[in-house]
């Protein structure tokens, strides 16, 4: 298998279904979860080797995925969970080794 469990987009046809981003390249899984649409972006958490689970942002206009912050530097990840959207952006719950889990 060329890709593990990753984020895909589809128009419900075989030719219109494609991989959005291979966050964890190769056959390993990034297991994207918690997708939330905010303004022009889709936010989700994903797991990557050497980084852990962090927040990512997909820009469908430019067809680009980028890591959106690194709450817990190192390999452990912050395991962010999107709680809601607000006028100023996202409200997330995440882990930091210096303070534990906080919203």
VENCORNOR-V191938 format. One record per pair of residues at least 12 apart in sequence whose C-alpha atoms are under 8 Angstrom apart, sorted by the first residue. I is the first residue (numbers start at 0). J is the second residue. If there is no record, write none. Layout:
i-><I | I>
j-><J | J>
//
This chain:
i-><0 | 1 | 1 | 2 | 2 | 2 | 2 | 2 | 2 | 3 | 3 | 3 | 3 | 3 | 3 | 4 | 4 | 4 | 4 | 4 | 5 | 5 | 5 | 5 | 5 | 5 | 5 | 5 | 5 | 5 | 6 | 6 | 6 | 6 | 6 | 7 | 7 | 19 | 19 | 19 | 20 | 20 | 22 | 22 | 22 | 23 | 23 | 23 | 28 | 29 | 29 | 29 | 30 | 30 | 31 | 31 | 31 | 31 | 32 | 32 | 33 | 33 | 35 | 37 | 37 | 37 | 39 | 39 | 39 | 40 | 40 | 40 | 40 | 41 | 41 | 41 | 41 | 42 | 42 | 42 | 42 | 43 | 43 | 43 | 44 | 44 | 44 | 46 | 48 | 49 | 49 | 49 | 50 | 50 | 50 | 50 | 50 | 51 | 51 | 51 | 51 | 51 | 51 | 52 | 52 | 52 | 52 | 52 | 53 | 53 | 53 | 53 | 53 | 53 | 53 | 53 | 53 | 54 | 54 | 54 | 54 | 54 | 55 | 55 | 70 | 70 | 70 | 71 | 71 | 71 | 76 | 77 | 77 | 77 | 78 | 78 | 79 | 79 | 79 | 79 | 80 | 80 | 90>
j-><26 | 25 | 26 | 21 | 24 | 25 | 26 | 27 | 28 | 23 | 25 | 26 | 27 | 28 | 29 | 27 | 28 | 29 | 30 | 31 | 18 | 19 | 20 | 21 | 22 | 23 | 28 | 29 | 30 | 31 | 18 | 19 | 20 | 21 | 31 | 19 | 20 | 62 | 63 | 64 | 63 | 64 | 45 | 46 | 47 | 46 | 47 | 48 | 46 | 45 | 46 | 47 | 45 | 46 | 43 | 44 | 45 | 46 | 44 | 45 | 80 | 81 | 81 | 84 | 88 | 89 | 58 | 59 | 60 | 56 | 57 | 58 | 59 | 56 | 57 | 58 | 59 | 54 | 55 | 56 | 57 | 55 | 56 | 81 | 78 | 79 | 80 | 76 | 74 | 73 | 74 | 75 | 72 | 73 | 74 | 75 | 76 | 73 | 74 | 75 | 76 | 77 | 78 | 75 | 76 | 77 | 78 | 79 | 66 | 67 | 68 | 69 | 70 | 76 | 77 | 78 | 79 | 66 | 67 | 68 | 69 | 79 | 67 | 68 | 93 | 94 | 95 | 94 | 95 | 96 | 94 | 93 | 94 | 95 | 93 | 94 | 91 | 92 | 93 | 94 | 92 | 93 | 102>
//
